[in-house]
Amino acid sequence: MRSIGEMARDGGLSVSALRFYDRAGVLAPAWVDPVSGYRWYEPEQLEEARLLARLRRAGMPLADIRLVLAAWSGTDTVLVRGLLQAHLRRLELGLSDARSEFSTLRALLDHRENPMTSLRTASARLSVPAPELAAALDAVRFAAGTDAELPMLGGILFDIEGEGLHLVATDRYRMAVAQARTTGYGGSRVQAVVPLPLADAMRALLNGEESVQLAVDGDRVTLETGDRQAAGQSLGHDFPDYRRLVHLPAGHRAHVDTAAFREALETGPVRASETRKQDGEPQDLSVLRVTENGTVILCDDGDDDQNIVAVNREFLLHALAAGARDELVLELGAPTAPLAIRRADDEDSFSILMPVRLEN
């Protein structure tokens, strides 16, 4: 018989997925140890696991998968073929509807009039304390995107308005926002999306305590400090309106000791995500919950609490490091709401992680 780990490895399903499909009555183990609760599978169940994995990758509903598995070993294949054909038809109809909607959206974009002057064609010159700009870059750099199909996310937004400078980066799954004080401008809003190589070159110049000069002139961005300069073109794309994305529903706020929480994440339980992958491999998820006394704990696989939030563990570790504080504030809402990591002394510098749906 195969252990649940061997079944996961050979069948193409994660251990947590196998546990879920057992609870859902889709693929039950042949035997469960009454003492340890450990699951064991017959050799012939490997084919069922592989079939289940294929059907789930194709997006078939569990109700239909149950029928496919129940009829798969029979001699009459009419039911199985009918279920496969019906699901394929649903996918084709869904794709056709999606194409129609996207065609309409593209037409709306093509015909939309925007008489306002673009925020990317304006100019601004201002001074920024070097330590504050360095800290802001460090706080957001980890969240910048690398997807070639979304080039506008492959940089850091410099959003200048009045005497404030906000830096923003996002790769869709996480977002980081930081701010720095400025002097010498005080005008209307100006934006520039600074490509990562230029942002890194700017960061390399920020090793002093004096103020540096930042200039945005159309699509050109320049940072000067003493006799040194980093300059280049901004990305020719509009950045998403991040202000609409940072208004989160109310949730639980909990203070965490950053070092202790980081150690707990690195050594604590993880779950594998089948719904979101990196480089073809399931993500390691940390599942969090706030207790009644306001403590954030890591949940194991058996925790069925309705208020748990699952996030990419690597992303959360990056956010803790970028927070650059001995103590940080975590805001957890519903399982479908983003997780916010904030500095207790600076509410305007924070990062947001998108939750990951658990199999169960």
Disulfide bonds with the S-S distance in Angstrom:
none
